[in-house]
Amino acid sequence: MKLRDKIMYLWLMLSGIAVVFGGDSSRGIFNILLGVVANIVLWYLIFQLVFWIYDKTKQIRNK
């Protein structure tokens, strides 16, 4: 497992936990779970985009 994968998974876990404990307690469990899943998917896509751009610029630099 690469270092960037470890960083991404750690960030996803922490952001998921932050959604659970950062929300107000009046929300239902379904809304909390939906928020966790949406947050993890959003951050996963952001990380994939950043890593893709990084790899492309690295390829261009190495040419």
Residue pairs with C-beta under 8 A, 6 or more apart in sequence:
4 51
8 44
8 47
11 43
11 47
12 40
12 43
12 44
15 39
15 40
15 43
16 36
16 39
16 40
19 32
19 35
19 36
19 39
20 32
20 36
23 31
23 32
23 35
27 35
